[in-house]
């Protein structure tokens, strides 16, 4: 069934096979070349190109961990900063690239009622959650390292939150005057638990690499967000299991490491929120 959110955003979507515009035709999205895409009963649509599979996206367990973790509000300060990066009164279309469960995009849509949103993520498990995250949020399965299933110059704003950045595609889909919000962890992020829980470290040159990746953009602002939040063992477990560290520690190892630390831990949340515009 085509949702209201998909209908509202369909005119910015493009066919992953031929690049033509997609139109709502009955209960499907279709292009003029005859390619059609059924909407899953959970409310999302897969726009993966031929031969692509969603085998490397987040698992159901990772998505569940992220959903439960974010619901506890530990990253509320990060969400507030993301919302603040979008100018009040802005209208048009906003896309969250690697949008996960849709939580950040839903917060933006709550605060910016003139925007319609689309979350793009490779994981169908994430797409299912995102489809229920907000009435104005359309959910699409897409490989963000390939051509995004979005038409040229149609998106008002892009979000890239702790995710991969396909800069060439960002430039292509952003409309003139469009903006980009990027959230990256600082060196202090989760410093109290990274070692004890066997989490992946944060690379030292992340800012330099970001500047190189986004050389086609002009940086407008940088906001550093840092605060502490108290996490119990359930939140700590979900923090580890919701991201890439989940691939590097077994559940048994994680339980053993959690048993070795206090039941309540003060943890630093430290990120950088940057806004950009295209330099063209």
N, C-alpha and C positions, 0 to 999 in steps of 0.2 A: 504494500500500500504506500503510495506517495504521501509523505508527510507534508504539512504546511511549511515546515522549515526547508525541506528540499525544494518545494515549488518556488519558494521565495528566492532561493539561491541558484536555481537551475540555469539562469541566463549567464552566469559566469563560469559554469562548468564546461569542460570540453571532452570530446571523445578520446580515450587513451589510445585508440587504434589509428585514427586518422586526423585528430586535432580539430575536427569540426565542432560547432556548437551543439549542445545537447538541449533537447526540448522534452517537456512532459507529454507523453503519449499514453493516455490511459493510466495504467499502473506501472509504467516503465519510463526510463529516460532513454531517448534515442536520438541519433544524429541523422542527417540527410543521406548518408551513405548506407543506412540500414543497420548499423550497429545498435544494439539495444541492451539495456542493463536493468535487470529486475531489482526491485528494492526488497531487501530481506525483511522477514516478518518482524524483526527487532527494530526496523526503522532506518537502517543504514544501507548504502549502496556501494558495491565494490567497483572501482574504476581502475583496476590493475590492467596494464597492457598485456598483449598476447604473450604467453610463456612465463609471465611473472607469477610468483606464488608468495603468499604471506607467511612463509615458513620461518622467517627470521624476526618477525614481530614479537612483541611481548606476549608471554604465555598467559593463560587464564589466571594462574596463580599470581603472577607478577601484577597483573591488572587489578586483581582483587586486593592485593597488599597495598597498592597505590591508592585505591579508592578508600580503603579503611584508614590509611594514614592521613590523607588529606582531609578526611571528614573530621579529624580530631583538631584541626586548626593550627597545627605546628607551623605551617607555611602561610598562615594568614597575613603576616607582614609582607611576604613576597607577593601574594595576590593583590594586596592593597597597592603596592608599588607598580605592578603591571597595569592595574586599572588607572592609576594616576598618570601613566605614560600615554594614555589615549586622550586627546583633547576633548573637553566637554562639548557637547553639541555636534560632534562629528557624525556624519551619516554615511551610508553606503554599505560596503561589504568588508568584513574582516575574516581573515583565514588564519587558523592556528596550525602551523606545520609541525607534524609529529605531536599532535594535540592530546594524545593519551585519552584519559577519561572525560575530557572536556571541561574539567573543573575551572581552569583559568579562564577559558573563553566564556564560560557561563557567568563568571564573576564580572567580566567586562560587559557582557550583554545586559546584565542586571543594571549596571551603572550607566550604560550608553544606549538608551531605548531606540535611537534612530538607526542602530546598526543591525544587520543580519549577519550571521556567522556560519562558517563551515570549518569543521575540524577534519584534518587529513592525518591518517595514521595507518601504518602497515598492518597493525594487529586487528583482526576482526573482533577479538575480545574487547579491546579498547573501544572500537567503533560501536559496539553494542551499548556500552556504558555512555559514550558521548551522545548517542542518539536520544538518550533520556535525560541529558544534563540540563537542557533549557529549551523552551518552546521555539526560540528563534535560532536554534543551533542545528545545522544539517551535518550529518556524519558520513564521511566518505573513506573507504579503504583505498589507500594510494601508497606507492613507493616514492618517498620524498627525495630519493637520490636520482630518480628518473624525471622526465618531463612531468611537471605537476598537471593534473587534469583541470586546469584553470585557463580561461582565455586571456590573451594578451591585454595588458593595461586595464584590468577590470576590478582589481582589489584595492580598497581604500587603505587598509592597514594589514600588516602581517605580524604574527607573533611567532617567536622561536624561543621556547622556554626549556632550557636544559636539553636541547635536541640538536640534531644534525642541521647544518645550514647549507642549502644548495643555492649559493649566491646568484648564479646565472639565472636560475628560475625565479628567484625573488625579484630580480630586476625586470624580467619579462612580464610577470603578472601584475606588478604594482602599477596603478594608474598614476598619471602625472600628479605630483604633489603628495603621493602616498607615503606612508610611514612604516617603519619597521621597529619592533621592540624585541630586544635580545636579552635573555637572562642567562648568566653564567655564574657558576660557583666561584668564590674567592678561595685563597689558600687556607683561610680559617674555617671554611664551611665544614661542619661536623667533626672538628678537630679532636674532640674528646672521645669519639667512638670509632674513628676510621681504623686506627691501629688495633685496639682491643677486639673489634668485631671483624677484622680481616677485610675491610672495605678497600676498594681501589683508591689509589692516591690521586690527587689533582695535579695535573701537569703544571710545571712552573711557568711555561711560556704561553699560557692560554690566551692572555691579552694580545700578545704579539701575533699569534696565529689568527685570532679573531680579526685583527686589523688587516691582515693579509687577505683573509677570506672575503672581507667586506670592503675591499678597496674601491669598488664601484659605488659605494655609498658615502654620504657625508654624515659624520656623527654630530648629533644635535645636543645630546645630554647624557650624563652619567650620574646615576644615583646609586650610592652604596647603602645597602640594607644589611644591618647586623644587629642581632638580638639573641637572647637565650630563651630556650623553652625546655620545660621538664618533660622527659619521655620515660614512660614505664617500659617494661620488657616487651609488651605487645607492640607498642609504637616503634621501639628499636628494631624488633624483628621485621616489621613491615618496612621500615626505612631501608634495611639491607635488601630485603627480598623484592622490592618494587623496582630496582634499577639494575645496572650491569653487574654490580657486585654479587647479585644472585647467582651468576654463572661461575663464581669463583669460590663459593663456600657451600658445603653441603648442609642440609638441615641439622644433622647431628653435630657438625662442627659449630654451627651457629648457636645451638642450644647449650653446648659446652661453654662457649665464650660468654653467653648471656649469664649463665650460672656463676661466672667468676666476677661479675660486676654488680654494683648496687642495683636495687630494684627500681630506683628513681634516679635518673641522671640528668643533670643540667647540660644541655647541648647547644652549641653555637650554630645559629643559622646565619650565613654570611654570603651574600650574592651581590653581583653588579647588574644593574638594570640600565641598559643603553637604548637610546632611541636614535634612529637614522632616517635619512631621506635619500632618495636616489640622486646621484650627482649629475645625471644627464640633463 
